[in-house]
Structures are given as structure tokens and as C-alpha cells.
């Protein structure tokens, strides 16, 4: 294809499976490839954003990092959907809990995504876009979680443009009143890119910290121990 390789992905045509697991952290991508995929091959390493393709229970599966934030996942998901023929992207990321019902390490399924970002303006709609996940992927994830004995919590999430918010721009109390489960930084852009491309997207998020209790898990735990969401995503890949 004329559009590949891209400035961000140097993989050849056909290097990616139909389904790509997409953590934010390149080291988490490598962890999934090393621990779950057989015959994993590194297909992208531009800027250290590692992408691998291998086999999981007889299925071809890929995993590639997205980096942090909507601009970053916006680039990678767009190119995978539109240039590399990827049909499904499952974000396997972390989130901060807004709901007091959520505990550290709980797994959330993002049914819909709110945002404070202007990412959706590029699509030309003069209102507020509220993208949703792919229902088939969500349904499959719920069934897979049940078989694995993992309790997952579906509901609305919020994708922020900034990690550190100041003063009046801190929307946590408002989002809590609206029963938003958690905050992260990528799903909104992923869901819109999937919708525009006629593809499928889902965000599976492990709670790594809580804006309610102030609890937080260290970076190493986020990289290597959030295996339940990884296993759910691999089962439905």
C-alpha cells in the first residue's frame, strides 16, 4: 500500500493481525508479547513504540503501544485502522477511579467516553460527540471475563487532555455527580477513529489509582501485574 510504512510505523503490509491490543506503555506491550504470545515478532520500533505480532491459542494477535494521550493514540489507531487493515483495537490501559465503588485493580469496560478535548472537532459535527465502544467487543469481553472469573464494571469513562488539572479546570466533582467511573487519556480518540473508519474499539482499564481515596500503585505494578484485562482482551482477540 502507498501509505505504508508511515512516519510512525515501519511495519510492512500484512504485519499486523486483525486485532491489536494497545497498552499505552511500550514496556507493557513487550510484557504481553513475551508472556502471552508464541513466536512473537517485533514489527515496529519507531521511536521505541514497540509493536509485536504472534500467536495466542492458535490465533494471530498483535500488540502495540499507543503512548500517552489522545494525540498519540489518535495517530497510531488511525494508521492501523486505515492503512494496515486492522479491524479491532482493544485498549488495555490504566485509569484513576472516580467512583467510590471501585477498588485498585478492578477492571472497567468503557461503554462511552466523555472528554474535555477538542479532538472531535475535526469530524465536522457542530455539537458534542459522545463515542461508544463496539458492542460486539464489549459483549465478548463480558462473556470472557465471566469464564475467567473476573468481575468487570461497565460504564461511562472520561478521557482527559491533561494529567495534572488546575483550579477551576478540575472536573472531578462534576464527573462524579454524573456517575462517571474513572478517568484516563486515550479512549475518546480511539472510539472516534474507530467510528469514522467503520471499525471496532474497546477500552479495558485497570484501576491503578483512586481520586476518591488517594491510593496508588507503583509503575512496575502497572507494567507487569495488570494481567486480568490482558487475558480478557486476548480471549476475544
C-alpha positions as CSV (number, residue, x, y, z in Angstrom):
1,X,0.0,0.0,0.0
2,X,1.2,3.5,-0.8
3,X,0.6,4.7,2.7
4,X,2.9,2.2,4.4
5,X,5.3,2.3,6.0
6,X,4.3,5.6,7.8
7,X,6.5,8.1,9.7
8,X,5.3,6.3,12.9
9,X,5.1,2.7,11.9
10,X,7.7,0.9,9.8
11,X,6.0,-2.4,9.6
12,X,5.3,-3.9,6.1
13,X,1.9,-4.7,4.8
14,X,0.3,-7.7,6.5
15,X,2.5,-7.3,9.6
16,X,-0.5,-6.8,11.9
17,X,-3.3,-9.1,12.9
18,X,-7.0,-8.1,12.6
19,X,-7.0,-7.4,16.3
20,X,-4.4,-5.3,18.1
21,X,-4.1,-4.9,21.9
22,X,-3.0,-1.4,22.6
23,X,-1.5,-0.5,26.0
24,X,-0.1,3.0,26.5
25,X,3.3,1.8,27.7
26,X,5.8,0.1,25.3
27,X,7.1,-2.0,28.1
28,X,3.6,-3.3,28.8
29,X,3.4,-4.2,25.1
30,X,6.6,-6.1,25.4
31,X,5.4,-7.8,28.5
32,X,2.3,-9.1,26.7
33,X,4.3,-10.3,23.8
34,X,6.9,-12.1,26.0
35,X,4.4,-13.7,28.3
36,X,1.4,-14.5,26.2
37,X,2.3,-14.7,22.5
38,X,4.0,-17.6,20.8
39,X,6.5,-16.8,18.0
40,X,6.2,-13.1,18.7
41,X,8.0,-10.9,16.1
42,X,8.8,-7.2,16.6
43,X,7.1,-5.5,13.7
44,X,7.5,-1.9,14.8
45,X,10.0,0.0,17.0
46,X,9.9,3.6,15.6
47,X,10.5,6.0,18.5
48,X,10.6,3.0,20.8
49,X,6.8,2.4,20.4
50,X,7.1,-1.4,20.2
51,X,4.6,-3.5,18.2
52,X,4.6,-7.3,18.1
53,X,2.7,-10.0,16.2
54,X,2.4,-13.6,17.4
55,X,0.0,-16.4,18.2
56,X,-2.4,-16.8,21.1
57,X,-4.2,-20.1,21.3
58,X,-3.9,-20.5,17.5
59,X,-5.0,-17.0,16.7
60,X,-2.8,-14.3,15.1
61,X,-2.7,-11.4,17.5
62,X,-0.8,-8.1,17.6
63,X,0.1,-5.8,20.5
64,X,1.5,-2.3,20.1
65,X,1.8,0.7,22.4
66,X,-0.1,3.9,21.9
67,X,2.0,6.3,24.0
68,X,0.2,8.7,26.3
69,X,-2.7,11.0,25.4
70,X,-5.3,11.4,22.6
71,X,-2.9,12.9,20.0
72,X,-0.6,9.9,20.3
73,X,-3.3,7.1,20.2
74,X,-5.0,9.1,17.6
75,X,-2.1,8.7,15.2
76,X,-1.4,5.0,15.8
77,X,-5.0,3.9,15.8
78,X,-5.7,5.9,12.6
79,X,-2.8,4.3,10.8
80,X,-3.7,0.8,12.0
81,X,-7.3,1.1,11.0
82,X,-6.9,2.9,7.7
83,X,-3.5,1.8,6.4
84,X,-2.8,-1.6,7.9
85,X,-6.3,-3.2,7.7
86,X,-6.7,-3.7,11.4
87,X,-10.4,-4.3,12.4
88,X,-10.3,-4.2,16.2
89,X,-8.2,-2.3,18.7
90,X,-8.6,-3.1,22.3
91,X,-7.0,-0.6,24.6
92,X,-5.6,-2.3,27.7
93,X,-4.7,0.7,29.9
94,X,-4.9,2.2,33.4
95,X,-7.3,4.6,34.9
96,X,-8.0,6.6,38.0
97,X,-11.2,5.8,39.9
98,X,-13.8,8.4,40.3
99,X,-16.4,6.1,41.8
100,X,-16.1,5.0,45.5
101,X,-17.3,1.6,44.4
102,X,-14.1,0.9,42.5
103,X,-11.1,-0.6,44.2
104,X,-7.5,-0.7,43.0
105,X,-7.0,-3.4,40.3
106,X,-10.7,-3.5,39.4
107,X,-11.3,-3.8,35.6
108,X,-13.6,-1.3,33.9
109,X,-15.1,-1.5,30.4
110,X,-15.6,1.9,28.9
111,X,-19.1,1.9,27.3
112,X,-18.8,5.5,26.4
113,X,-16.3,8.3,26.7
114,X,-16.7,11.9,27.9
115,X,-13.9,14.3,27.3
116,X,-12.6,17.9,27.8
117,X,-10.6,17.5,24.5
118,X,-11.3,19.2,21.2
119,X,-10.3,16.1,19.3
120,X,-13.8,15.5,17.9
121,X,-13.9,18.9,16.2
122,X,-12.0,17.5,13.2
123,X,-15.0,15.3,12.2
124,X,-17.1,18.4,11.4
125,X,-20.1,17.9,13.8
126,X,-21.3,21.1,15.3
127,X,-22.4,19.5,18.6
128,X,-21.0,17.3,21.3
129,X,-19.7,13.9,20.1
130,X,-20.2,11.0,22.6
131,X,-18.5,8.0,21.1
132,X,-19.2,4.5,22.4
133,X,-17.3,1.2,22.3
134,X,-18.0,-1.6,19.9
135,X,-20.9,-3.6,21.3
136,X,-19.7,-7.0,19.9
137,X,-16.3,-6.5,21.6
138,X,-17.9,-5.4,24.9
139,X,-20.3,-8.3,24.9
140,X,-17.5,-10.7,24.1
141,X,-15.3,-9.1,26.9
142,X,-18.1,-9.6,29.5
143,X,-18.5,-13.2,28.5
144,X,-14.8,-13.8,28.6
145,X,-14.5,-12.2,32.0
146,X,-17.2,-14.4,33.3
147,X,-15.4,-17.5,32.1
148,X,-12.2,-16.3,33.7
149,X,-13.9,-15.4,36.9
150,X,-13.1,-11.7,36.7
151,X,-15.7,-9.2,37.8
152,X,-15.7,-6.2,35.4
153,X,-17.6,-3.0,35.7
154,X,-19.1,-1.4,32.5
155,X,-20.0,2.2,32.3
156,X,-19.0,5.7,31.2
157,X,-15.4,6.9,31.4
158,X,-13.7,10.2,30.8
159,X,-10.7,10.9,28.6
160,X,-8.8,14.0,29.8
161,X,-6.4,16.1,27.7
162,X,-4.2,16.8,30.8
163,X,-2.9,14.6,33.6
164,X,-2.5,17.5,36.0
165,X,-5.5,19.8,36.2
166,X,-5.5,23.1,38.0
167,X,-8.1,25.0,39.9
168,X,-11.4,25.5,38.2
169,X,-10.4,23.1,35.4
170,X,-10.6,20.2,37.9
171,X,-13.8,18.5,36.8
172,X,-13.7,15.6,39.2
173,X,-16.7,16.6,41.4
174,X,-18.9,17.2,38.3
175,X,-17.9,13.8,36.7
176,X,-18.6,12.0,40.0
177,X,-22.1,13.5,40.1
178,X,-22.6,12.2,36.6
179,X,-21.6,8.7,37.7
180,X,-18.5,8.5,35.5
181,X,-16.5,5.6,36.7
182,X,-12.9,6.7,36.0
183,X,-10.6,8.9,34.1
184,X,-7.9,8.1,31.5
185,X,-6.4,9.9,28.5
186,X,-6.9,7.9,25.3
187,X,-10.3,6.1,24.8
188,X,-12.2,9.1,23.3
189,X,-9.9,9.4,20.4
190,X,-9.7,5.7,19.8
191,X,-13.5,5.4,19.8
192,X,-13.9,8.3,17.3
193,X,-11.3,6.9,15.0
194,X,-12.9,3.5,15.0
195,X,-16.3,5.0,14.3
196,X,-15.0,7.1,11.4
197,X,-13.2,4.1,9.9
198,X,-16.1,1.7,10.4
199,X,-14.0,-0.4,12.7
200,X,-14.3,-1.7,16.3
201,X,-12.7,-0.4,19.5
202,X,-12.9,-1.2,23.2
203,X,-11.2,0.2,26.3
204,X,-10.4,-2.3,29.1
205,X,-9.0,-0.3,32.0
206,X,-7.4,-1.4,35.3
207,X,-7.8,0.9,38.2
208,X,-4.3,2.0,39.1
209,X,-5.1,4.8,41.5
210,X,-8.2,6.4,43.1
211,X,-9.2,10.0,43.2
212,X,-11.5,9.1,46.0
213,X,-9.1,7.5,48.5
214,X,-5.8,8.8,47.2
215,X,-4.4,5.2,46.9
216,X,-2.0,4.5,44.0
217,X,0.0,1.6,42.6
218,X,3.7,1.9,41.6
219,X,4.8,2.0,37.9
220,X,6.2,-1.5,38.0
221,X,2.9,-3.0,39.1
222,X,1.1,-1.2,36.2
223,X,3.6,-2.6,33.7
224,X,3.6,-6.3,34.8
225,X,0.7,-7.2,37.1
226,X,-2.4,-6.0,35.4
227,X,-2.9,-9.4,33.8
228,X,-6.6,-9.8,34.1
229,X,-7.5,-7.2,31.5
230,X,-4.8,-8.6,29.2
231,X,-6.2,-12.1,29.4
232,X,-9.8,-10.8,28.7
233,X,-8.5,-8.9,25.7
234,X,-6.5,-11.9,24.4
235,X,-9.5,-14.2,24.8
236,X,-11.7,-12.0,22.5
237,X,-8.9,-11.1,20.0
